[in-house]
Amino acid sequence: MNDEKDKQFWALDLEALRKAFDTYVQEHKTTAAEWGEHAKRFLEKQRVRQRESN
């Protein structure tokens, strides 16, 4: 079975995500205490964008 959960990420993908999240945090003036909830929202937005682009 080839689930999206089993998809491997390359280090460059993770670095790009980290940079994008850093930008997101700065734009939304997110505090460290809020990062967990914002990270969930950010990743969901990334998943939606990826699905739409495929």
N, CA, C and O atoms as CSV, one atom per row, in Angstrom:
chain,resi,resn,atom,element,x,y,z
A,1,MET,N,N,0.846,-1.182,0.000
A,1,MET,CA,C,0.000,0.000,0.000
A,1,MET,C,C,0.891,1.244,0.000
A,1,MET,O,O,1.847,1.323,0.771
A,2,ASN,N,N,0.585,2.190,-0.841
A,2,ASN,CA,C,1.410,3.387,-0.964
A,2,ASN,C,C,0.656,4.590,-0.420
A,2,ASN,O,O,0.135,5.406,-1.181
A,3,ASP,N,N,0.603,4.691,0.884
A,3,ASP,CA,C,-0.104,5.758,1.589
A,3,ASP,C,C,0.696,7.041,1.577
A,3,ASP,O,O,1.925,6.998,1.528
A,4,GLU,N,N,0.022,8.191,1.622
A,4,GLU,CA,C,0.747,9.460,1.759
A,4,GLU,C,C,1.474,9.518,3.093
A,4,GLU,O,O,2.488,10.204,3.218
A,5,LYS,N,N,0.959,8.797,4.101
A,5,LYS,CA,C,1.626,8.791,5.408
A,5,LYS,C,C,3.016,8.185,5.289
A,5,LYS,O,O,3.908,8.528,6.064
A,6,ASP,N,N,3.212,7.278,4.317
A,6,ASP,CA,C,4.490,6.607,4.137
A,6,ASP,C,C,5.439,7.379,3.236
A,6,ASP,O,O,6.567,6.944,3.002
A,7,LYS,N,N,4.989,8.527,2.725
A,7,LYS,CA,C,5.816,9.320,1.823
A,7,LYS,C,C,7.059,9.809,2.560
A,7,LYS,O,O,6.974,10.308,3.683
A,8,GLN,N,N,8.203,9.659,1.918
A,8,GLN,CA,C,9.446,10.119,2.516
A,8,GLN,C,C,9.704,11.556,2.111
A,8,GLN,O,O,9.383,11.969,0.997
A,9,PHE,N,N,10.283,12.308,3.020
A,9,PHE,CA,C,10.638,13.687,2.749
A,9,PHE,C,C,12.150,13.787,2.623
A,9,PHE,O,O,12.892,13.157,3.378
A,10,TRP,N,N,12.585,14.566,1.685
A,10,TRP,CA,C,13.996,14.840,1.541
A,10,TRP,C,C,14.367,15.972,2.483
A,10,TRP,O,O,13.514,16.774,2.864
A,11,ALA,N,N,15.616,16.038,2.854
A,11,ALA,CA,C,16.091,17.098,3.750
A,11,ALA,C,C,15.777,18.470,3.180
A,11,ALA,O,O,15.447,19.385,3.935
A,12,LEU,N,N,15.870,18.636,1.872
A,12,LEU,CA,C,15.570,19.931,1.257
A,12,LEU,C,C,14.095,20.285,1.399
A,12,LEU,O,O,13.754,21.454,1.578
A,13,ASP,N,N,13.213,19.282,1.321
A,13,ASP,CA,C,11.791,19.528,1.535
A,13,ASP,C,C,11.563,20.054,2.950
A,13,ASP,O,O,10.823,21.015,3.160
A,14,LEU,N,N,12.207,19.412,3.905
A,14,LEU,CA,C,12.040,19.817,5.303
A,14,LEU,C,C,12.627,21.204,5.548
A,14,LEU,O,O,12.065,21.994,6.305
A,15,GLU,N,N,13.744,21.495,4.916
A,15,GLU,CA,C,14.353,22.821,5.054
A,15,GLU,C,C,13.433,23.877,4.461
A,15,GLU,O,O,13.266,24.949,5.042
A,16,ALA,N,N,12.833,23.586,3.307
A,16,ALA,CA,C,11.905,24.523,2.677
A,16,ALA,C,C,10.688,24.736,3.563
A,16,ALA,O,O,10.218,25.865,3.703
A,17,LEU,N,N,10.169,23.665,4.166
A,17,LEU,CA,C,9.041,23.795,5.080
A,17,LEU,C,C,9.409,24.627,6.298
A,17,LEU,O,O,8.620,25.460,6.746
A,18,ARG,N,N,10.607,24.405,6.836
A,18,ARG,CA,C,11.052,25.153,8.000
A,18,ARG,C,C,11.122,26.647,7.683
A,18,ARG,O,O,10.664,27.480,8.465
A,19,LYS,N,N,11.697,26.972,6.529
A,19,LYS,CA,C,11.812,28.376,6.134
A,19,LYS,C,C,10.431,28.995,5.919
A,19,LYS,O,O,10.178,30.130,6.324
A,20,ALA,N,N,9.543,28.233,5.279
A,20,ALA,CA,C,8.191,28.746,5.037
A,20,ALA,C,C,7.463,28.957,6.364
A,20,ALA,O,O,6.737,29.938,6.521
A,21,PHE,N,N,7.651,28.046,7.316
A,21,PHE,CA,C,7.006,28.212,8.615
A,21,PHE,C,C,7.594,29.400,9.363
A,21,PHE,O,O,6.862,30.145,10.015
A,22,ASP,N,N,8.895,29.584,9.276
A,22,ASP,CA,C,9.522,30.761,9.903
A,22,ASP,C,C,8.897,32.049,9.361
A,22,ASP,O,O,8.603,32.971,10.121
A,23,THR,N,N,8.702,32.100,8.059
A,23,THR,CA,C,8.076,33.269,7.437
A,23,THR,C,C,6.648,33.428,7.946
A,23,THR,O,O,6.224,34.533,8.283
A,24,TYR,N,N,5.913,32.327,8.001
A,24,TYR,CA,C,4.530,32.323,8.488
A,24,TYR,C,C,4.468,32.865,9.922
A,24,TYR,O,O,3.614,33.691,10.245
A,25,VAL,N,N,5.378,32.391,10.772
A,25,VAL,CA,C,5.432,32.820,12.173
A,25,VAL,C,C,5.669,34.319,12.261
A,25,VAL,O,O,5.025,35.010,13.050
A,26,GLN,N,N,6.595,34.823,11.448
A,26,GLN,CA,C,6.893,36.256,11.469
A,26,GLN,C,C,5.710,37.080,10.961
A,26,GLN,O,O,5.375,38.119,11.531
A,27,GLU,N,N,5.077,36.601,9.875
A,27,GLU,CA,C,3.950,37.342,9.308
A,27,GLU,C,C,2.753,37.386,10.251
A,27,GLU,O,O,2.031,38.382,10.296
A,28,HIS,N,N,2.542,36.315,10.999
A,28,HIS,CA,C,1.392,36.234,11.906
A,28,HIS,C,C,1.742,36.624,13.345
A,28,HIS,O,O,0.913,36.529,14.250
A,29,LYS,N,N,2.998,37.067,13.534
A,29,LYS,CA,C,3.464,37.490,14.863
A,29,LYS,C,C,3.130,36.434,15.929
A,29,LYS,O,O,2.592,36.732,16.995
A,30,THR,N,N,3.479,35.181,15.582
A,30,THR,CA,C,3.183,34.036,16.434
A,30,THR,C,C,4.238,33.893,17.521
A,30,THR,O,O,5.435,33.952,17.240
A,31,THR,N,N,3.800,33.706,18.754
A,31,THR,CA,C,4.735,33.474,19.856
A,31,THR,C,C,5.079,31.990,19.912
A,31,THR,O,O,4.360,31.158,19.357
A,32,ALA,N,N,6.172,31.665,20.578
A,32,ALA,CA,C,6.597,30.268,20.706
A,32,ALA,C,C,5.504,29.411,21.344
A,32,ALA,O,O,5.343,28.245,20.984
A,33,ALA,N,N,4.765,29.970,22.272
A,33,ALA,CA,C,3.686,29.230,22.938
A,33,ALA,C,C,2.567,28.850,21.967
A,33,ALA,O,O,1.840,27.886,22.210
A,34,GLU,N,N,2.424,29.593,20.880
A,34,GLU,CA,C,1.361,29.354,19.900
A,34,GLU,C,C,1.819,28.489,18.722
A,34,GLU,O,O,1.000,28.125,17.878
A,35,TRP,N,N,3.091,28.157,18.652
A,35,TRP,CA,C,3.638,27.465,17.491
A,35,TRP,C,C,2.942,26.143,17.200
A,35,TRP,O,O,2.709,25.821,16.035
A,36,GLY,N,N,2.608,25.374,18.220
A,36,GLY,CA,C,1.983,24.065,18.009
A,36,GLY,C,C,0.705,24.167,17.196
A,36,GLY,O,O,0.535,23.465,16.199
A,37,GLU,N,N,-0.185,25.039,17.623
A,37,GLU,CA,C,-1.461,25.203,16.919
A,37,GLU,C,C,-1.246,25.799,15.531
A,37,GLU,O,O,-1.885,25.378,14.567
A,38,HIS,N,N,-0.356,26.769,15.429
A,38,HIS,CA,C,-0.087,27.378,14.125
A,38,HIS,C,C,0.594,26.382,13.181
A,38,HIS,O,O,0.347,26.405,11.976
A,39,ALA,N,N,1.437,25.519,13.716
A,39,ALA,CA,C,2.091,24.506,12.881
A,39,ALA,C,C,1.054,23.567,12.269
A,39,ALA,O,O,1.168,23.194,11.101
A,40,LYS,N,N,0.044,23.184,13.050
A,40,LYS,CA,C,-1.026,22.328,12.519
A,40,LYS,C,C,-1.737,23.020,11.363
A,40,LYS,O,O,-1.964,22.414,10.316
A,41,ARG,N,N,-2.087,24.285,11.553
A,41,ARG,CA,C,-2.777,25.044,10.498
A,41,ARG,C,C,-1.892,25.207,9.261
A,41,ARG,O,O,-2.346,25.042,8.129
A,42,PHE,N,N,-0.632,25.529,9.498
A,42,PHE,CA,C,0.318,25.717,8.409
A,42,PHE,C,C,0.460,24.440,7.583
A,42,PHE,O,O,0.405,24.489,6.354
A,43,LEU,N,N,0.642,23.304,8.245
A,43,LEU,CA,C,0.814,22.046,7.529
A,43,LEU,C,C,-0.442,21.650,6.769
A,43,LEU,O,O,-0.358,21.105,5.668
A,44,GLU,N,N,-1.596,21.918,7.343
A,44,GLU,CA,C,-2.842,21.616,6.637
A,44,GLU,C,C,-2.953,22.473,5.373
A,44,GLU,O,O,-3.364,21.977,4.324
A,45,LYS,N,N,-2.593,23.746,5.465
A,45,LYS,CA,C,-2.618,24.617,4.281
A,45,LYS,C,C,-1.647,24.100,3.217
A,45,LYS,O,O,-1.952,24.139,2.025
A,46,GLN,N,N,-0.477,23.616,3.650
A,46,GLN,CA,C,0.499,23.077,2.704
A,46,GLN,C,C,-0.047,21.829,2.021
A,46,GLN,O,O,0.135,21.654,0.816
A,47,ARG,N,N,-0.717,20.955,2.782
A,47,ARG,CA,C,-1.310,19.746,2.200
A,47,ARG,C,C,-2.362,20.103,1.158
A,47,ARG,O,O,-2.403,19.506,0.082
A,48,VAL,N,N,-3.208,21.073,1.475
A,48,VAL,CA,C,-4.259,21.492,0.547
A,48,VAL,C,C,-3.633,22.043,-0.730
A,48,VAL,O,O,-4.060,21.691,-1.829
A,49,ARG,N,N,-2.626,22.903,-0.595
A,49,ARG,CA,C,-1.959,23.472,-1.769
A,49,ARG,C,C,-1.337,22.384,-2.629
A,49,ARG,O,O,-1.408,22.437,-3.857
A,50,GLN,N,N,-0.719,21.385,-1.976
A,50,GLN,CA,C,-0.074,20.310,-2.717
A,50,GLN,C,C,-1.117,19.483,-3.477
A,50,GLN,O,O,-0.905,19.123,-4.635
A,51,ARG,N,N,-2.247,19.183,-2.817
A,51,ARG,CA,C,-3.315,18.430,-3.486
A,51,ARG,C,C,-3.850,19.203,-4.677
A,51,ARG,O,O,-4.085,18.622,-5.736
A,52,GLU,N,N,-4.046,20.507,-4.521
A,52,GLU,CA,C,-4.578,21.333,-5.592
A,52,GLU,C,C,-3.627,21.457,-6.768
A,52,GLU,O,O,-4.063,21.602,-7.909
A,53,SER,N,N,-2.333,21.400,-6.498
A,53,SER,CA,C,-1.349,21.544,-7.573
A,53,SER,C,C,-1.144,20.242,-8.343
A,53,SER,O,O,-0.594,20.255,-9.444
A,54,ASN,N,N,-1.580,19.123,-7.775
A,54,ASN,CA,C,-1.406,17.820,-8.462
A,54,ASN,C,C,-2.575,17.501,-9.287
A,54,ASN,O,O,-2.607,16.454,-9.933
